[in-house]
Amino acid sequence: MRPLLFLSIALALHVGSVGAQDIAAANEAITAQPLDRALDALSHQTGLQFVYDATAAGNPQTRGAPAGLPAAQALQRLLAGTGLRYRYLTATTVTIEPAPAPAASSTATAPSASVLPPASVPAADAPAKELDRIEVLGSYAGSLSAALQEKRYADSVIDVIAAEDIGKLPAQNVAEALQRVPGVSIVRDRGEGVYVRVRGLGPNFQVTTLNGQTMAVNENVRTSGQTGRQFRYDTLPAELVSGLDVIKSPTADLDEGAIGGIINVRTFRPLELDKTLANVSLESSQAQKTDANDPRASGLFNWINADRSFGVLISGAYAQRSLRQDRVNEVSWDYYADGVPGVPGAHYVPTGLRPTLELEERERTGLAASLQWRPSAALEMNLDLLYAKQTVHYDEYSLGVGFDDLAKMSNIRVTHGGITGFDYRNGQVQASRETSGITDDNRSARLSSTWNGERWTLGAVAFHSQAHSYDSDPIRRTRLRSGTDLSMQVAMPQASDDNVPDWSFGNGFDPGDPAILAGRRLEWREIDARDKEDAVQFDAERALDGGFFRTIKAGAKYRQRSRSYDRADLILNSIRGVRFPASYFTALPVSDMLSSANGTLPTQWLAPIESAFWGDWPTTADLADTPNSADLQNSYEVEENIASAYVMTDFGHTLAGRELRGNVGVRLVRTEQSTDGHADVDGTADPVHFERRYSNALPSLNVAWDVAKDVVLRASVAKVITRPDLTDLSSKLTFNSSGEILTASGGNPGLQPFEAWQYDLTGEWYISDTSALTAGVFYKDISSFIQTEMSDLVYQGQTYLLSSKTNGSQAKVKGVEVAYQQVFTGLPAPLDGLGMQLNYTWTDSEALYRDGASTFTDSLEGVAENTYNAVLFYEKGPLAARVSYSWSDEILNAVGTANVATLNSDAFGSLDASLSYTVNDHLSVFVNAINLTGEVQRQFVGDHLFGGYTDYGRTWSLGLRARF
């Protein structure tokens, strides 16, 4: 079996005598844990065997050791401050014993000083302890073992995903890897995971960190629908990521801001890879609905010096992707509690739909570099750099219709609580084309230094992250529409399978006839969004002398977060009513639009040729008028200065003869926020500026009790916050002071953060190093919940009644998580390569919403009640195969107001597979498939009335990996 490079574990113990120079380095970090477990972890990584009587020595708590240390340095780090030392009995067998008392007349010997391994050593008086022999498993099973080890010895509730090999997460996308963690689901866009939900809470309740530091986030500039603080995982190449941590119960030393969870993205570092090497991957993929073969390439080069004290790592990734989506979107419904003319009783009524073809060409580039210097076991310095850029060319074709007049409906049919069939007279349709060029770039730099003394550990970090999203090619919308004399027949189906509406015309309307359509308007828009995060952090930790408390840690951090959002719009109405010749139009660029759907919809219509309609508009003179008053009101800047400090302690004790460990601490946070923009004050755009300050005290407690050798019981409680969306904090305000009551609408710079107390109770049974059964319950009590409501806003000494997001509501989230994974090493060959992973999460939520003076309860927006993931894999010799299925229940996306019915997401499941074959130690080939069953995404209202349909098909890829 070929050597495994990173995050695989050399678990087979050496047999017989070998030279000391053959002992492997500790390639993985060893977490703070009791010494017997730390030595076991070191044994698995290096092949050393240890003779150690934990009962006689008191089994002290260690502070852990970073990855990449030679075995001797890692052992010294583990023994520091314990009063113990190590001594070689043979070249691969080491005894742990009390350090001798220092002589009064000489310099004291360090407690962890060692005796060098002899070339030949006679057998010790006491037989060496034979540690458990564990078979080296395949790369995916090895990554599961590494992840389980981190989870097992953590004091808090976490889940870990380890790259099964260099540059290879177990998914095509970082978000898609995360969806296999219990309690995690993802939001897909164009068939790719983009946002992450943890324990039912929406993407805005999560924090994404890069090597422990909060990242800047790219904004959505395709549709102008802003997403605030949500990190977009489609901008981050998975090939640059070594592992992911999902932290569900926080500790005081972690950045605040996540009521859901903290997702920490780890990148590669040179000394952790332990050798000079190169790795290359080439791949070609094809989406079912496109004819393009899209290339994807990645590479990594790592160099370390002879004494493993300095290393340089450079990695890169490049990918092209061609996308197509066939959709029926912009489906809208109203709800009439008192019925409609001729149809008594409460009913949903459709008000519009739009068949849409979406095409994209994406190009993504990522570069990462890391310099790591470890001149001694005590000092380490790291410089981590990351750059990622994604460009998208977007082209959309649509044919839309609105049903805005109940009086125009006849022959009405009612099913499932809605008007699902009718004839419509004197209607009108709109044909549109929209194009844009979108660029997202994200760059970061992290400089850190750590010094480890006998009892003290000191650390410092400086971090910069910036994300820039902009329309590198402006958004251009070409709008045409028919007259208002069309007769139509409409039937709205149930949202199931491949059902789409039936929509036909009764008076000879032909959407392919240019004489039918006339110009409406041209719309031009540019958006520029910049997000920036700068941070400086200092930490100090001291090991304590025995007793209940083992370490004390304190630190301080200062962060400056800023978001600027600038938007400019132009509209050209001079084409209104103008008829254009056939040369201004073309057919849709595909002939099989919605071919898999069950329904009769227009699938061909006139597509405007953009250059013919636009010519040289907008001219330089037109652009000179931007930004205008409306542009200024749509633009804003928010800045946050966040000062925080924390103190925490790790503790350990025995309870009923078993170890009890954990941490307790508090984080104090002071946030100073300023908001700048323009508001419409009686028809004029005037500059506005708001400032506010607030403080939070965030205590946390995490306890883990080893109730048996292989069973851990965990409990945690913490107070957590999530700051309001930056969009909701914006000063996009319109003031009206002409009436008796002063009113305003828009953003709310006075929003308080979401606050919550969260509780966890988890049981974990570690059946073996690669198998475990875990179950847990969680509860989140969210106060200061934010929703749309009326509130008072003071501006320039006047009090305005503001319609915007405001605090005041409450929500509760509770749930259960169950996970099981097993590698069936006990089965007879060749079945001994089988393994499986299963997890299931049930989430129940309830939120109190305010509607004027009244209140009502409903489910929390964005929560799926049931989610599960299943993975079946096989690894034997050179062959590896994996099939995974991820499923999420239906989701309430928003609470409807003003009689507008909510569009909810229907249940969705995706079946993915991969197959690889290792040709030799340097070369492997693979094939991947995504969405094998061709599942479509659906939306619905009420009793599963049709609300939307998106079909992006299957994707296949073929590639090879080489290593040197």
Summary of the structure (lengths in Angstrom):
residues: 964
radius of gyration: 30.7
end to end distance: 15.7
largest distance: 109.9
contacts: 3359
relative contact order: 0.11
helix: 9%
strand: 57%
